[in-house]
């Protein structure tokens, strides 16, 4: 088994391996290339390193990566991932990839490493446990088949409270101009993301880099929905994105409400508006992700009919407050 650093020519193989390991979270070579380029140009200077494992015939059977998440950046914190095609497991590819990642982490003086597997993948969890990782957080992907959703059961709930109006990002750009609309989007995003559960402290976002999300082929300006006050402030938002591989599926991004507008049904109204929009687009399902500790959002999604999938388990080794691994 040979491990080497990945090149741009490996993006199709990287995408194929991810789809083989996690079929319901498949991606494309183009999406991976965009995500890598976006990470590398981030102003915090996040690190990204990818490797592949090849069999004697030169076929890519597994991939490994180390990256730093800009949204939770610390120079000594990394997220590690090892993926091996199911049919190629048990022949040393995973061990070889893990050894390469471990050596790279030590070269860089890493203090903390996060890794993720799923509760229905015991071999993945055991693989990480043997390497010193311990459970830290859990996240649920939840799916709503739109054929089972009955909007008649929510009559009146889509109506926003007095003083708020529903607008998409595309609507807001037409009303106030691109710069002002994106500033309003950025401001509410910054306000509500502070409450999102995460393994470390949230890193402040950069507005210039935030604007680059429009370059992602999955971005849908009409699917970014706002509750806007009479003064033009965005009180709440929810986001819908296209899926990289499945045109019948939409993914929910951030949903949240400013503190002063909470407990007034704003979040529910926006979620219902998003589901109506998804049906109009012809989507068959809407997916969302929530931390297990975000009980209010999990309960809201369950009321709407979202069905929890097996939990993603985030594991951690080391702490940035401590010494190198």
Secondary structure as UniProt FT lines:
FT   STRAND          2..5
FT   HELIX           8..10
FT   HELIX           11..21
FT   HELIX           23..25
FT   HELIX           29..40
FT   TURN            43..44
FT   STRAND          48..54
FT   TURN            56..57
FT   STRAND          60..67
FT   HELIX           70..72
FT   TURN            75..76
FT   STRAND          77..84
FT   HELIX           86..88
FT   TURN            89..90
FT   HELIX           93..107
FT   TURN            108..109
FT   STRAND          112..118
FT   TURN            119..120
FT   HELIX           122..129
FT   TURN            130..132
FT   STRAND          134..145
FT   HELIX           146..148
FT   HELIX           151..154
FT   TURN            155..158
FT   TURN            162..163
FT   STRAND          164..168
FT   HELIX           169..176
FT   HELIX           178..193
FT   TURN            194..195
FT   HELIX           207..210
FT   HELIX           211..215
FT   TURN            217..218
FT   HELIX           221..223
FT   STRAND          224..229
FT   TURN            230..231
FT   STRAND          234..242
FT   TURN            247..248
FT   STRAND          249..252
FT   STRAND          256..257
FT   HELIX           259..261
FT   TURN            262..263
FT   HELIX           266..281
FT   STRAND          285..291
FT   TURN            292..293
FT   HELIX           295..304
FT   STRAND          307..308
FT   STRAND          312..318
FT   TURN            320..321
//
